[in-house]
């Protein structure tokens, strides 16, 4: 009988793991799998990070009441399978985006989201910024996430990418760093303003 995995230290940091492995782990620390490699949160989110996540979630949740799209906030598992299989042992990418919007109800199940959300928003923290800009950018593009926002609480900046259906690559559609409308391709009726997301200046 395999030894129960009750500590992150029991895992090989250079190993490759699947979602089936992930389900057996019994420790409480939040981790993600990026192409089978373990990624852990380097530190607790800052207060600014949590405030921005809270504002965005509240605004999107209010907009989506009585609509088919659903919004979820971390911790929430999003599995991005390779094309052709959704078996647990064949899935090697499990992420926990700060916020995601899912408009296909068949992707939502008890264990989280299986397949690409329509919109993912990552709010930067000092320990995760490089990962959000590079590793997750590439994964979300490859996985077919239709719209990807990278939000910086420190810079009070929002960068928006939309997946080009022709090239299957992300296209920069906007950068927002001052009061004014922040359009959302996934939810065109969502009336977001920069000032609603960053209600207080950074002190």
N, C-alpha and C positions, 0 to 999 in steps of 0.2 A: 504494500500500500504506500503510495507516495507520501512524503513528508509534507504536512500542511505548510503553506506559505503564509506566515503570520507577520513577517517583517520584510520591508523592502530590501534590507541587507542580504536576504537569502537569494535574491535574484542576481543573475549575471548582468552587469550594466552593459556588456557588449553582446548579450544574447539577442535572439530574435523571438518575439512572442506573438501569439494570436489572441483574438478575442476569447477563444475557448480557455486559454491560459488565464487571461485577465479575470474571467468569471470565478476562477477558483481561489484567487488571492483573498486573504482574510485580514489584511491590514487596513487601517482606516485612512491612510495618507492618500490624497488624490494624485493620480498619475494619468498620463495619456500615453497612447501608443501611436507613434508616427512611423509608418512603414515597418512596424514590428519592434522598433526601438523604444525603450522606456524613457519618457520625459516627465520629470516631476516639477511641481511648482517650487521655485527657488526660495520664495518668501511669501508671507501673507500679503494680500492685496492692500494697497494704501487706502486711506480714507477717501482721497480724491477719486481713486479707481472705483470704489464701491458707490460713491455718490453719483458718479456718471452712469454706472450700470443701472442704478436704481431709477434715475430720471428717464433713461431710455426705455427701460422695461415698462415703467408706468405709462409713458406716453404711447408706446406701441400697444400695450395690453388694452388700454382704454379705447384706442382706435379699432381694435379687432373684435370688440364685443359684438356677438351675434353675427360674426363673419366666419367663413370657413377656414381661413388661415389661423394658425396657432403660434404663440410666442412662448419660448422656453428660456430659462435663465440657468446658468451654471450653479451647482454641479448637475450636469445632464449629459448622458452619453450619446454621442453622435457617431455612428459607425459608417465608414466610407468604404464599401466593399469594392473589390476589383470587378470589372464587368464579367458577367457570366456565372457568378456564384455568390450566395449570401450565407453559406455555411459558416458557423462560428469559427471553426478551425482555419478557414480560408480568409478571414478578415484580419488584417494587420494594422489597421488604422482606426483608433477610437479616440476622439477628441471631446473636449468639454468647452465649447465656445462660451464666451461670456453671455451672449444673447444669440438665439437663432429663431428664424421664422420659417415655419413649415406649412405649405399650402396643400400638400397632397396627404390626406388623412391616412392613406394606406401605409405611409412611412412611419407613423406614430404607433408604438406598441409599448407594452409594459416596461421593457428594458431601455426605452429611449427612442431614438430616431434611427431607422435603418435606411440609409440612402442620403443623398445630398439635400440639405435644407435649401430653401429658395434664397434666404438671406442669412448671412452670418456677420455678427459685429464682435470684434475683439477690441477690448479697451486695454491699452498698453500699461504694463507695470515695468519697473526698471529691470526685473529679472526675466521678462518674457518678450521684450520689444523685438529683439533680433529674430526670435522664433516666429513671432506674428508676421513680421515683414518678409521673411524668407521661407522658412520651412512650411508654415501654415498657408502662406500665400500660394506656394506651389501645390500643396495638397488640395486646397480648396479649388484651385483652377483645374487640376487634373480630375478631381472628384465630381466636377460639374456643379459646384455651388454658384448659383446665378448672379449673386451680388455679394460683395465683400466690403465691409467698412472697417477701417483701422482708425481708432479714436485715441487721441493723446490728451489725457487730462492735464498734463504739465504744459504742453504747448497750446492747449485748447483748440485743437485742430482735428478735423474729420476728413479723411481721404477715402474716396468712394471709387470702387472698381466694379464694372459690370462685365459678365462673360459674353464675349462676342460669339454668336451662334455659328458664324462662318469659319472663324479661325480656332474656336475653342480656347481662346486665350483671353486674359483679362485686359480690359481697356479702361484707362483712367478717365472717369467722367466728371470728376469734380473734387476740389479741395476747398474746405470751408473753415475760415479762421476769424470770422467777424459776424456780428449780428446780421441775420437774414435767413431766408428759406434754405432748408437742406432737403432737396428732393430725394425720393426713394423710388427707384424703378420697379421694385417688387410690389410696393404698396403706393401707387400713384395718388391715392386719396389721403395719404398720411400727411398732415400739415405740421411738419417739424420746423422749428426755428433754432438756430444756433444758441440763442439766448435761453431757450428752454432746457438745453442740454448742459450748458455751463452757466447756471444761474448766479454763481459768485465768481469773482475774479480770484485767481490764485494769489494767496498771500505770501 
